[in-house]
Amino acid sequence: MAEKTIFKVIFMNQGQIYEIYAQNVGHGAMFGFVEVEQIVFGERTTVVVDPSEEKIKTEFQGVKRTYLPMHSIIRIDEVDKQGTSKISKAEGSNVAQFPIPVYTPGGSNKT
């Protein structure tokens, strides 16, 4: 039986670093955005509840597909098994966001 592919997507949003797991990641139909589908969360098999995972699970509840701006993506990894989704503060971190805008559609060609 073939195993399903799992991607770990790490991105910045409003000064926080999000780490989520999804089954499908692609360039999507909207230019400049990464399409993330079928977000997966850990199963509740234990009595202990992780508050950071519950927060992100609540935020993405009912979301079928999300589009993330390319410049907010820190990294996307294909992983062997799913980990714990979480939100952490970006302050004090060595992670920096790319300057905005990454791409500016132009009407003039300056040379």
BANUPA-180188 format. One record per residue (C-alpha): residue number from 0; x, y, z. Coordinates in pm, whole numbers, plus 50000, padded with zeros to 5 digits. Layout:
N
  num     c1     c2     c3
  NUM      X      Y      Z
...
***
This chain:
111
  num     c1     c2     c3
    0  50000  50000  50000
    1  50146  50335  49896
    2  50195  50594  50167
    3  50051  50942  50123
    4  50295  51225  50067
    5  50312  51475  50352
    6  50460  51825  50322
    7  50573  52044  50609
    8  50507  52409  50522
    9  50668  52682  50731
   10  50559  53040  50670
   11  50538  53381  50836
   12  50210  53554  50915
   13  50175  53873  51121
   14  50502  53831  51311
   15  50451  53463  51383
   16  50595  53149  51228
   17  50341  52884  51134
   18  50432  52520  51079
   19  50159  52313  50916
   20  50138  51976  50744
   21  49948  51917  50421
   22  49901  51645  50162
   23  49911  51873  49856
   24  50127  52180  49786
   25  50157  52349  49449
   26  50189  52676  49260
   27  49814  52702  49211
   28  49622  52920  48970
   29  49696  53255  49136
   30  50028  53408  49039
   31  50256  53472  49336
   32  50080  53234  49573
   33  50148  52880  49692
   34  49839  52661  49716
   35  49818  52437  50023
   36  49542  52172  50028
   37  49429  51902  50268
   38  49587  52036  50585
   39  49634  51750  50832
   40  49649  51758  51210
   41  49750  51501  51470
   42  49487  51258  51586
   43  49365  51284  51942
   44  49490  50952  52074
   45  49615  51085  52406
   46  49458  51276  52692
   47  49722  51551  52673
   48  49616  51842  52448
   49  49880  52068  52291
   50  49747  52427  52311
   51  49960  52551  52019
   52  49825  52277  51791
   53  49470  52346  51908
   54  49510  52715  51820
   55  49627  52643  51466
   56  49363  52372  51424
   57  49092  52622  51522
   58  49232  52884  51282
   59  49226  52644  50985
   60  48899  52470  51080
   61  48679  52433  50773
   62  48954  52548  50534
   63  48961  52332  50222
   64  49248  52515  50054
   65  49464  52813  50151
   66  49680  53037  49935
   67  50000  53169  50090
   68  50198  53457  49937
   69  50530  53328  49800
   70  50729  53586  49996
   71  50584  53459  50326
   72  50705  53100  50271
   73  51017  53010  50468
   74  51046  52651  50350
   75  50853  52351  50224
   76  50977  52000  50302
   77  50849  51661  50193
   78  50862  51454  50510
   79  50828  51086  50595
   80  50580  51137  50878
   81  50364  51412  51015
   82  50478  51615  51314
   83  50295  51860  51538
   84  50158  52176  51381
   85  50248  52489  51577
   86  50267  52866  51587
   87  50570  53039  51734
   88  50687  53398  51763
   89  50938  53519  51504
   90  51102  53766  51743
   91  51449  53673  51852
   92  51477  53437  51559
   93  51727  53438  51275
   94  51440  53411  51024
   95  51386  53716  50804
   96  51121  53791  50547
   97  51217  53873  50189
   98  51180  54238  50094
   99  50843  54321  49945
  100  50757  54317  49658
  101  50929  54009  49521
  102  50792  54070  49173
  103  50646  54390  49038
  104  50462  54358  48710
  105  50575  54647  48499
  106  50465  54825  48190
  107  50796  54983  48107
  108  51126  54822  48015
  109  51409  55033  48152
  110  51755  54946  48027
***
